[in-house]
Every structure is written in structure tokens, then in C-alpha cells.
Amino acid sequence: EAYLVKPFDKEELFIRLRKLLDLRQTLHDKYQHINLGVNSFQESGSLEDQFMNKVRQVIEAHLDDESFNIKKLCRELGMSHTQLYRKFSALTDITVNKYIRQFRLHKAMNLLKSSDLNISQIALEVGLPNLAYFSRIFTEEFKINPSKVRQSETPIERNGE
């Protein structure tokens, strides 16, 4: 990602390396967070933004499918397992499985705050039908039990009801 002419200037090399590391960290910070909005990464229209939007759209389309996995994601994206892992690791610094799980959990949090569905229904909606597992990983992610979120939030009224 950088070109240096020989002989290398040691100081220039270290500056370039630092800038590349900073750029990588910026990408990780940008793409690591779960964004549930439509086309969440639109600012620059870069290839990375398009890729992450496509990943998000595919996960969203298969959200209630508990059998949705990396193999199916690769098929939908038209990428090999290795390509997906490399690209995803370079952009997010987390695994694809963890991203899918976090996406499901953030969607569940959104549903807990904005709907009147019960926790079991929400777990099914996000493809995590085992309620005990759902509750455990939800609590790990947000440091709060799903039932506590429901108790502390009032559902948004829909359709003016």
C-alpha cells in the first residue's frame, strides 16, 4: 500500500508504517460496530462500504434463519470462505461468526426497545430460538439481561395507538 524507493530512508519507512497502521485501525473502528440502518456505510461510497452494506443486507435477509452460517453467507456474496475471512478480518478485526452474532443481538436489542413482542418471539425473529442461549449471549454482549431491558424501556407506540 506504499511505495518507497531504494535505499530506504529509515524515518520515512517508520512514518509510512505508522500511517498504514493508523489507517487499518480507523477501518477497524468504522466497520467493527454494528449499524442496523439501511446502507449504514454511505459516506464515501468506497468498495469497503459497499462490501459491508452487502454483508449487512444478506444477514438481514436471513436474520430469522437459525441455520444461516458463514457457508451460506459466502454463497450469497459469491466469495470463497478464505476471501471472506481475509476481507472481513482486514476491515473489522473480528470474526464473521462474531459479527453475525453481534448483528443478531443488536437487532434483538432494537426489537426489545421498539416492539411489544415477547422475548421468546424476539429470539426467534433474530434466529436464536434457544431462549437460554439467547439470554446468556445477550447478557454477555450488553451486560444486561433482556428482561431487564424490557422492564426499563417502554415500547414505541406504533401506528398512533
C-alpha positions as a printed NumPy array, in Angstrom:
array([[  0.   ,   0.   ,   0.   ],
       [  3.043,   2.217,  -0.036],
       [  5.97 ,   2.655,  -2.367],
       [  9.433,   3.548,  -1.194],
       [ 12.471,   3.982,  -3.405],
       [ 15.725,   2.305,  -2.531],
       [ 17.722,   2.972,  -0.497],
       [ 15.056,   3.278,   2.188],
       [ 15.095,   6.226,   4.489],
       [ 14.524,   4.649,   7.904],
       [ 12.49 ,   7.584,   9.204],
       [ 10.241,   7.655,   6.125],
       [  9.69 ,   3.892,   6.396],
       [  8.561,   4.183,  10.018],
       [  6.275,   7.112,   9.219],
       [  4.639,   5.151,   6.398],
       [  4.24 ,   2.09 ,   8.61 ],
       [  2.666,   4.192,  11.352],
       [  0.247,   5.766,   8.852],
       [ -0.703,   2.334,   7.481],
       [ -1.35 ,   1.045,  10.996],
       [ -3.415,   4.143,  11.783],
       [ -5.428,   3.631,   8.602],
       [ -6.05 ,  -0.025,   9.492],
       [ -7.19 ,   0.96 ,  12.988],
       [ -9.545,   3.567,  11.515],
       [-11.091,   0.896,   9.272],
       [-11.489,  -1.461,  12.227],
       [-13.168,   1.24 ,  14.295],
       [-15.516,   2.161,  11.456],
       [-16.663,  -1.32 ,  10.447],
       [-16.493,  -3.166,  13.736],
       [-19.614,  -1.533,  15.126],
       [-22.983,  -2.933,  14.197],
       [-25.088,  -0.485,  12.206],
       [-28.695,  -1.517,  11.672],
       [-29.654,   1.377,   9.412],
       [-30.216,   0.902,   5.696],
       [-26.931,   1.354,   3.812],
       [-25.176,   2.308,   7.026],
       [-21.839,   2.921,   5.349],
       [-22.605,   5.506,   2.693],
       [-20.268,   8.354,   3.45 ],
       [-17.611,   7.635,   0.855],
       [-19.224,   5.026,  -1.387],
       [-15.95 ,   3.098,  -1.169],
       [-15.619,  -0.565,  -2.042],
       [-15.306,  -1.329,   1.663],
       [-18.595,   0.47 ,   2.374],
       [-20.312,  -1.416,  -0.439],
       [-18.957,  -4.722,   0.831],
       [-20.094,  -4.114,   4.421],
       [-23.522,  -2.952,   3.221],
       [-23.884,  -6.133,   1.183],
       [-22.874,  -8.268,   4.179],
       [-25.38 ,  -6.419,   6.356],
       [-28.146,  -6.823,   3.767],
       [-27.531, -10.559,   3.398],
       [-27.518, -11.084,   7.169],
       [-30.692,  -9.001,   7.497],
       [-32.429, -11.037,   4.784],
       [-31.628, -14.28 ,   6.622],
       [-31.954, -12.966,  10.158],
       [-34.699, -15.349,  11.272],
       [-32.925, -18.375,   9.752],
       [-31.193, -20.104,  12.653],
       [-29.215, -22.264,  10.199],
       [-27.729, -19.222,   8.437],
       [-23.967, -19.554,   8.656],
       [-20.729, -18.492,   7.008],
       [-21.097, -21.042,   4.23 ],
       [-24.453, -19.545,   3.222],
       [-23.083, -16.009,   3.545],
       [-20.199, -16.917,   1.223],
       [-22.644, -18.334,  -1.315],
       [-24.806, -15.185,  -1.195],
       [-21.779, -12.911,  -1.576],
       [-20.196, -15.034,  -4.295],
       [-16.951, -15.317,  -2.336],
       [-14.867, -18.183,  -1.077],
       [-14.579, -18.818,   2.641],
       [-10.943, -17.678,   2.567],
       [-11.694, -14.46 ,   0.66 ],
       [-14.489, -13.558,   3.056],
       [-12.345, -14.179,   6.124],
       [ -9.414, -12.192,   4.746],
       [-11.503,  -9.209,   3.727],
       [-13.578,  -9.27 ,   6.88 ],
       [-10.563,  -9.585,   9.133],
       [ -8.835,  -6.692,   7.389],
       [-11.888,  -4.445,   7.809],
       [-13.274,  -5.378,  11.204],
       [-10.68 ,  -7.278,  13.244],
       [-13.451,  -9.657,  14.4  ],
       [-14.579, -12.978,  13.007],
       [-17.511, -13.342,  10.647],
       [-19.312, -15.565,  13.16 ],
       [-18.934, -12.957,  15.877],
       [-20.192, -10.233,  13.538],
       [-23.291, -12.27 ,  12.626],
       [-23.951, -12.958,  16.309],
       [-23.491,  -9.296,  17.247],
       [-25.76 ,  -8.25 ,  14.393],
       [-28.475, -10.604,  15.672],
       [-28.065,  -9.329,  19.224],
       [-28.187,  -5.672,  18.238],
       [-31.315,  -6.349,  16.22 ],
       [-32.788,  -8.075,  19.296],
       [-31.939,  -5.036,  21.434],
       [-33.632,  -2.812,  18.88 ],
       [-36.739,  -5.033,  18.92 ],
       [-36.781,  -5.123,  22.72 ],
       [-36.803,  -1.338,  22.81 ],
       [-39.221,  -0.721,  19.955],
       [-41.738,  -3.559,  19.841],
       [-44.215,  -5.317,  22.051],
       [-43.002,  -8.798,  21.068],
       [-42.09 , -11.031,  23.988],
       [-38.514, -12.164,  24.485],
       [-39.149, -15.633,  23.016],
       [-40.603, -14.105,  19.857],
       [-37.665, -11.728,  19.551],
       [-35.209, -14.606,  19.962],
       [-36.982, -16.411,  17.11 ],
       [-37.025, -13.248,  14.98 ],
       [-33.25 , -12.95 ,  15.203],
       [-32.565, -16.64 ,  14.564],
       [-31.663, -17.619,  18.119],
       [-34.533, -19.928,  19.158],
       [-32.831, -21.365,  22.267],
       [-34.022, -18.882,  24.874],
       [-31.378, -19.804,  27.479],
       [-28.561, -19.369,  24.939],
       [-30.102, -16.137,  23.637],
       [-30.356, -14.712,  27.14 ],
       [-26.785, -15.728,  28.021],
       [-25.121, -14.223,  24.937],
       [-27.35 , -11.126,  25.091],
       [-26.214, -10.549,  28.669],
       [-22.571, -11.108,  27.665],
       [-22.87 ,  -8.547,  24.852],
       [-24.793,  -5.79 ,  26.642],
       [-24.1  ,  -6.56 ,  30.332],
       [-27.859,  -6.557,  30.959],
       [-30.468,  -9.282,  30.835],
       [-33.089,  -8.999,  28.046],
       [-35.928,  -8.949,  30.578],
       [-34.277,  -6.001,  32.359],
       [-34.125,  -4.103,  29.055],
       [-37.821,  -4.747,  28.592],
       [-38.577,  -3.554,  32.129],
       [-36.546,  -0.369,  31.74 ],
       [-37.914,   0.544,  28.295],
       [-41.411,   1.284,  27.146],
       [-42.244,   0.093,  23.625],
       [-42.616,   2.773,  20.989],
       [-46.228,   3.162,  20.104],
       [-46.876,   2.009,  16.573],
       [-49.439,   3.468,  14.2  ],
       [-50.513,   6.087,  16.731],
       [-52.004,   3.508,  19.129]])
